[in-house]
Amino acid sequence: MKRRKNIVIPLLLIIGMITAISLLIVNFIRISRIESVVKVEAGEQIPDAGVFYKGSEANVTYVTDISTISISSPGEYDIEIDVNGRKYKSKIEIKDTIAPVGVVRTVDLYEGETARPEDFFESIDDATRVNVAFKEEPDFSMKNSQPVELILTDTSGNTSEYKTTLYISKIKQLVQVEASHEMLDVSEFLKPNVTAQNLDIVSGPTSLTKVGKYPLKISVDGQIYESTVEVVDTIPPKGVANVQTAWVGDEVEPASFISEIDDVTQVSVKYKETPDFSFAGEQTVNLVLTDEGGNESVVQTTLITEPDTEPPKIFGAQKATAYIGTPFSYKKDVCAEDNRDGVVSISVDSSQVNLKVEGEYTAIYSATDSSGNTTSEEVIITVKEQSVSMEDLEKLADEVLAEITTEDMTLREKAWEIYVYVNERLTYTGFSDKTDWMKEAYSGIVNGVGDCFTYYSMSQLLLDRIGIETLSIERASKPGETKHYWHLVNYGEGWYHFDACIHRPPLVSFMLTDEELEAYSRRHRDSYYYRYDKEKYPATEKN
């Protein structure tokens, strides 16, 4: 019995020790899950108590009254938390690591005034108290503007630096004026309660019609002060828009509608809604006028779009003579113009023409505009043997041109010398071989006799050699009327009539307009002399 007692007592001691050790281990585990310190940036909110506990599924609350902790005062603060009914101690460390942030402003002073460092800030943001100081004291006796550097330092020693401007003057630092064609009123620049006997602008903008800021120097009783004038534009532009007509498919620039704009500054024009250029008919167009100040106004007008159904016109496509063994250019002296596209290209179907065998053949000239309208004309090409070679003709022409022209002459001046030469070289006999212009050109230069076709042929040769553009015209003669030939020429300034033949009554028929030609023709019965199909030729320029 005594022996059994001796055994029970040690067992109880062992069990008690195990229990105590278990409780110590559990308590250690709980304590190890508690953050010893939580760091918070100054100015931020105190965090929820749960951040102090590293475990999960626990009810954690503050025991300490955290309202007593100043979040804007850096340091360590003891706190107590409750975790599932058990209390633990920890700390909150409030740290300030962020430098102060400020918004600077320019300080504008009268002469004799001073300013504190704080006056140069509109606002300062920091969790702690901030000290404001000049990096270097400004010179408050100095006129006009000078740079100022300032330092912000919080209670934790974090610093930030800022730069701004100190302005000391009798005149305002900046004056805002409306854009205009007027001159500056210098009196507007004086500060309130400042008087001056003599006030003059020394330098500044020469115009107030462009938005922007411009430096200015003003003399106040002999002292020079600096300022700035800001030109603003607050008045919307006014404009007048005209009706525009365009082809269907052609885009029209917005500015082309505007005939008049009333605004001091530059004005841009754009569509409020882009018109439908594929639509045929009338549509309302709203145009937005925007000036340099960003002011807008809207003007309304009409766009009329018309379909293009008219084909091009081919000019100069008429019967021609080709010589066997001599290169023949189908497109020479032939052009095409369109009512929409202007000058358009020409294609020639010469598949039926044999330039190696004498005879009459048909060539088909065609022109197509951008709308797909096409026109065609059939032309008779007469192929014949050469009576004189082109090589001999060109050699003869070059000899004549060397005598009557110089290299420094313009095309027009050279054309005039050709007109005079041909007009005076020939003696009119009333006879020529009108089937062979090369033969007549050679005969006219060598023999000096012929009729209007000879004048025409000599002109053709010499005008070709100087590179002037020509179109040949044959009079639309009625039965029994004589034939007549002349040219339309273009030396780079439009088409004009050129006829070196002698006239009765006299006429200098050099570079004549349609009106001048018509006036002369009216002197003859039935406008006989220069009767031709004007629809087949381009109109001349007008005087």
Secondary structure, 3 states (H helix, E strand, C coil): CHHHHHHHHHHHHHHHHHHHHHHHHHHHHHHHCECCEEEEECCCCCCCHHHHECCCCCCEEECCCHHHCCCCCCEEEEEEEEECCEEEEEEEEEECCCCCEEEECCEEECCCCCCCHHHHEEEEECCCCEEEEECCCCCCCCCEEEEEEEEEEECCCCEEEEEEEEEECCECCEEEEECECCCCCHHHHECCCCCCCCEEEEECCCCECCCEEEEEEEEECCEEEEEEEEEECCCCCEEEECCEEEECCCCCCHHHHEEEEECCCCEEEEECCCCCCCCCEEEEEEEEEEECCCCEEEEEEEEEEECCCCCCEEECCCCEEEECCCCCCCCCCCEEEECCCEEECCEEECCCCCCCCCEEEEEEEEEECCCCCEEEEEEEEEEECCCCCHHHHHHHHHHHHHHHCCCCCCHHHHHHHHHHHHHHHCEECCCCCCCCHHHHHHHHHHHCEECHHHHHHHHHHHHHHHCCEEEEEECCCCCCCCCCEEEEEECCCCEEEECCCCCCCCCCCEEECHHHHHHHHCCCHHHCCCCCCHHHCCCCCCC
